[in-house]
Amino acid sequence: MRRSSRAFVGSALLLSILSAVAAFAATPEEIQARKERILGNLLLQYPQLKELGATVSDIKPTDIPGLESGSFVVQGRGEQRFLITSDDKKLWMVGGEPIDVSLSQEEIDKRLAERKAEEEKQNTERKQKLDQAVAGMPIRGNPDARVTIVEFSDFQCPYCSRGADTMAQLLTKYPNDVKFVFKNFPLAFHPWAKPAAIAAHCAAKQNADAFWTLHDKFFKSQSELTPQNVIEKSKEYLQGTSLDLEKWSMCAEKTETPEYKAASDAVDADMQLGQSLGVSGTPGFFVNGTFLSGAQPLTSFEPLIQQAKSGS
């Protein structure tokens, strides 16, 4: 058995040497002919590559005897790596860089522990940053709850409307365990989202209940709202609240006032905060600092709530 193993290693080493020598000895014309032959075979399987102007890059030996690595380059669209046998018999497309699978279980456990510690550190730092950012803002739920959910959201986003429904379910199910805070993240391609965000921010400066009135109405009435009517609709929604509408209008409607500029800057600051924490789309949630992206179901939040409640 030992002699057989040595023979195999020796053969593999010899094949590797011969491949390297062959590659070294090949003329530029032979190298180009090989690339063209490989590309021809690729075009046979994927005719669309011709229209994309695909070319084959340099092909180089790998650490594995008899196996080489290359890529075909698509103009304006990057490249696709492949592995090919030195005799050009077989070619495999490669989806990513090689993964080291040589770690022992002890080394795997160590790296997992390190990763967990780093994630916990990041979550703690995010929670501290968010706690400072939401101080004094309108909240729903128990003000003294151990679990804080901060949502970055867009009033015109349909997925955010689903997120609002999920938050309502959570607060009903965990009335004593969760407090919820909303932060504005109006996306540029939603034309009435920022005016609505400013309107809600201006309401919050006066009255938390008025803020949540607009929050709920905006999400429930998305199909009715436009850039042209969002402010007038906001006034309708605010009727019956204790809000000073004239003061609110100076902040939310009269774009030349310092109050309006301050509100617009505050909405922009919300977006910058979200982006600094990793939010790139809406909705984005943080459960005691742990990030959840997108309109997640109730079941995605519950393990994080239980974890945060237990302090683990």
Secondary structure, DSSP 8 states (H G I E B T S, - for coil): -HHHHHHHHHHHHHHHHHHHHHHHH--HHHHHHHHHHHHHHHHHH-THHHHTT-EE---EE-SSTTEEEEEEEETTTEEEEEEEETTSS-EEEE-SS-------HHHHHHHHHHHHHHHHHHHHHHHHHHHHHHTTS-EEE-TT-SEEEEEEE-TT-HHHHHHHHHHHHHHHH-TTTEEEEEEE---TT-TTHHHHHHHHHHHHHH-HHHHHHHHHHHHHTGGG--TTTHHHHHHHHHTTSS--HHHHHHHHT-TTSHHHHHHHHHHHHHHHHHHHTT--SS-EEEETTEEEESS--HHHHHHHHHHHHHT-
